[in-house]
Amino acid sequence: MIKAKETWRDIGGFEGLYQISNHGRVKSFVKSRDGTVINGWVQSAGRSYKRRLVSLTGPGVRITVKIHRL
């Protein structure tokens, strides 16, 4: 099985601060120049549905986003 190479793109509105990959991982450049992968956290909506969320903080902005929406 061949996996696609992971590529990273800036998240709109958070350019230079956060990136998301084609594998659904989020990287933060807030405290590190190399970028730190954020695990996110899981929110349960009932027993059968879980979704990953990540909190993004920028200049005067803080939002919580569903990773699949990014």
C-alpha positions as CSV (number, residue, x, y, z in Angstrom):
1,M,0.0,0.0,0.0
2,I,1.5,3.3,-1.1
3,K,0.7,6.4,1.1
4,A,0.5,9.8,-0.5
5,K,3.3,12.2,0.5
6,E,2.2,14.6,3.3
7,T,2.0,18.2,2.0
8,W,1.3,21.2,4.2
9,R,-0.7,24.4,3.4
10,D,-1.3,27.6,5.4
11,I,-4.7,27.9,7.1
12,G,-6.6,30.9,5.8
13,G,-6.6,33.8,8.3
14,F,-3.7,32.2,10.2
15,E,-1.0,32.3,7.6
16,G,2.5,31.8,9.2
17,L,0.9,30.6,12.4
18,Y,-0.8,27.3,11.5
19,Q,-0.7,24.8,8.6
20,I,-2.8,21.7,7.8
21,S,-1.7,18.7,5.9
22,N,-3.5,16.5,3.3
23,H,-3.5,13.8,6.1
24,G,-5.6,16.0,8.4
25,R,-2.8,17.0,10.8
26,V,-2.4,20.6,12.1
27,K,1.0,22.2,12.7
28,S,1.5,25.2,14.9
29,F,4.3,27.8,14.4
30,V,3.3,29.9,17.4
31,K,6.0,28.7,19.8
32,S,8.4,26.9,17.4
33,R,9.9,27.9,14.0
34,D,10.0,24.3,12.9
35,G,6.3,23.8,13.8
36,T,4.7,21.5,16.3
37,V,2.0,19.0,15.3
38,I,-1.1,19.6,17.4
39,N,-3.0,16.5,18.4
40,G,-6.3,18.3,18.8
41,W,-9.0,16.9,21.1
42,V,-12.0,14.8,20.6
43,Q,-15.5,16.0,21.3
44,S,-18.3,13.4,21.5
45,A,-21.8,14.2,20.2
46,G,-23.6,11.2,21.6
47,R,-22.0,7.7,21.6
48,S,-21.5,7.1,17.9
49,Y,-20.0,10.3,16.6
50,K,-16.6,11.8,17.6
51,R,-14.8,14.7,15.8
52,R,-11.4,16.2,16.2
53,L,-11.2,19.9,17.2
54,V,-8.3,22.3,17.4
55,S,-8.1,25.8,18.9
56,L,-6.4,28.4,16.8
57,T,-5.1,31.7,18.2
58,G,-4.0,34.6,16.1
59,P,-3.8,38.4,16.4
60,G,-7.0,39.3,18.3
61,V,-8.7,36.0,17.3
62,R,-9.3,32.6,19.0
63,I,-11.5,30.0,17.4
64,T,-12.2,26.3,17.8
65,V,-12.4,24.5,14.5
66,K,-13.4,21.0,13.4
67,I,-10.3,19.7,11.6
68,H,-12.3,18.2,8.8
69,R,-13.6,21.7,8.0
70,L,-10.1,23.1,7.6
